[in-house]
Amino acid sequence: MMNFENLLVEIVDGIATVTINRPKALNALNEQTLGELQSAFSHFAEDDAVQVIIITGSGEKAFVAGADIAAMQPLSALQARTFAKLGHQVMRHIEACPKPVIAAVNGFALGGGCELALGCDIRLVSDNARFGQPEVNLGVIPGFGGTQRLSRLVGKGLAMELVLTGDMIDAGEAYRIGLANKVIVQADLLDAAKAMAAKIISKGPLAVRLAKEAIRNGLEMDLDKANQYEAELFGLCFASKEQKEGMLAFLEKRPANFSGE
């Protein structure tokens, strides 16, 4: 059992729910919380009991309101660069996790909170969610990948607008520009995230892992190389028992049993 000071972790039916639990600071990311996230995801990557991870924030106001400004304000340039590198390392750790990661964004996702959501594979957001990269208001720039992942997700023009103005957008606008996958009434958000996680778990586990790998790594390649990479992973699926079961079940007009039970 994992015990953390700033995270609550629950693992039920293959779903690990990680709740960032600093409500007095609106779940802001400090060095300790980042370290705990990295430790948790290192565990999840190796734990066969975990198939999908959900990240959310405690309370009803904030997913993560940002990085901890009180902790950052006195940093030197060298210390700030070290802190940014830690943030980048953690976001990459989450992004590279072989299991799917769903962000259940329940309120403010600003600065580091928006960057944390960007590191996840899917973003389900409550109807009161607010997104933004307001760092220019503080005289700095996004430091945990916001200038890079945001532009890759919503395009250069929209990323420029959000980062350069520091404006905050609501859930509907986040959905319109492709930052949010779905907008859900806040009271139903976590249930919706768990339902999506359960649906993913019902699919072929190797296929899910390889599909995530194909999408994530393929985006860093040119199209010809990415398509070749996809074909290699597609072929690899045919070395698995689950491909045999999945296709046989289809031909026999029955649900596939990927668990082997």
C-alpha positions, 0 to 999 in steps of 0.5 A: 500500500502506498502512503503519501502526504499529498496524494490519496491513492485507491486501487479498485478493479484495476483502476488506480485513482490518484487524488492530489490532496492539498486543498488549502493550497488548491492542490498546487504542485510543490516539489514534494507533490511532484516527487510523490506523483513520480513515485506513484507512477513508477509503481503503477507502471510495474503493478499488474493490478493497475490497468488504468489510472485516473488523476483528480484533485481533492475538493470541488474548486480545483484539479490543480490550481498551478505550481506552488507560487509561494515556494517558487517566488524566492528561487534563484535562476538555477533553482528555478531551472532545477524545479522546472526540470523536475516538473518536466520529468514528472509530466514525461513519466506520466505521459510515458506510463504504459497504462492509459491515464485519464485526467478528471479535471474538477475545477481550476487547471491553471499553470502546472495544473493545465500542464498536468492535464496535458500530460494525461492521455484523456481529459474529462472535465467538470462543467465548472472547470477552468483552464489556463497558462497564466504564467506571463501574469507572474513574469515567467513562462510555463515551465512544465511543458505548457508551451510544447504540449498545448501547441501540439494538442490545440495548434500553434495559434490557440496555444500562442493566444492562451500563453501570451494573454494568460487568459483563462477559458471555461470547460465549453471553450476547452472542449471546442478547441480540443483541450477537453475530451468531454464536459460532464456535470461535476457530481458525475465526473469521477463516476464517468472517469471510472466508467471510461476506465472500466470500458478500456479495461474490458479491451485487449490489454496488450492492444491498449498498451500498444495503441497508446505507444503507437499514438504517443511515439508516432507523433514524434515521427514523420508520417511514413516512419509512423505508419511503418511503426504502426505496422510493426506493432500491429504485427506484434499483436498477432503473437498474443493470445488476446488477438486469437481470442478477440478475433475468434470471439468476433467470428463466434459472435460472443464477447471476448474474454481477455482475462483468461478466466 
